[in-house]
Amino acid sequence: MFNNQRYLTRGVQTEIPIPLQLFMWGCIDRLPEERDYFQVFKLENLNGIQKITHFSEQPEYRKEYIIPIDTLITSKVYIIDSDTYSTMLLAEEY
């Protein structure tokens, strides 16, 4: 899973800085081999610090990150694997 072509929606391209996009793809690459096809990233501005909560349901997974970044983002991002390709999209684009 997630070892295929990767795509971004227009919303991700315009609203999510490239360093955050790369960070989220990296999180996917570091997941254990048993992975849910539907990954969720909650991005929050935590008093001037970027907090990212990455989670999935089956198998249950949750990890939180605090990362330094210039542009703080508050959004929810999905990364979905379809076996043919993987797509990163904003929750409101789903």
Residue pairs with C-beta under 8 A, 6 or more apart in sequence:
1 35
1 37
1 81
1 83
2 28
2 29
2 31
2 35
2 79
2 81
2 86
4 81
4 83
4 84
4 85
4 86
5 84
5 85
5 86
6 25
6 85
6 86
6 87
6 88
7 85
7 86
7 87
7 88
8 21
8 87
8 88
8 89
9 87
9 88
9 89
9 90
9 93
11 89
11 90
11 92
11 93
12 21
12 77
12 88
12 89
12 90
15 73
15 75
15 90
16 43
16 73
16 75
16 77
16 88
16 90
17 69
17 70
17 71
17 73
19 69
20 43
20 50
20 52
20 69
20 73
21 88
23 52
23 65
23 67
24 41
24 52
24 54
24 77
24 79
24 88
25 79
25 88
27 39
27 41
27 52
27 54
27 63
27 65
28 35
28 39
28 79
28 86
31 39
31 61
34 59
35 56
35 59
35 81
36 56
36 57
36 58
36 59
36 61
37 80
37 81
37 82
38 56
38 57
38 78
38 79
38 80
38 81
39 54
39 55
39 56
39 78
39 79
39 80
40 54
40 55
40 56
40 76
40 77
40 78
41 52
41 53
41 54
41 76
41 77
41 78
41 79
42 52
42 53
42 55
42 76
43 50
43 51
43 52
43 73
43 74
43 75
43 76
43 77
44 50
44 51
44 52
44 53
44 74
45 51
45 72
45 73
45 74
46 66
48 72
49 66
49 68
49 72
50 66
50 67
50 68
50 69
50 72
50 73
51 64
51 65
51 66
52 64
52 65
52 66
52 67
53 62
53 63
53 64
53 65
54 61
54 62
54 63
54 64
54 65
55 61
55 62
55 63
75 90
75 91
76 90
76 91
77 88
77 89
77 90
77 91
78 88
78 89
78 90
78 91
78 94
79 86
79 87
79 88
79 89
80 86
80 87
80 89
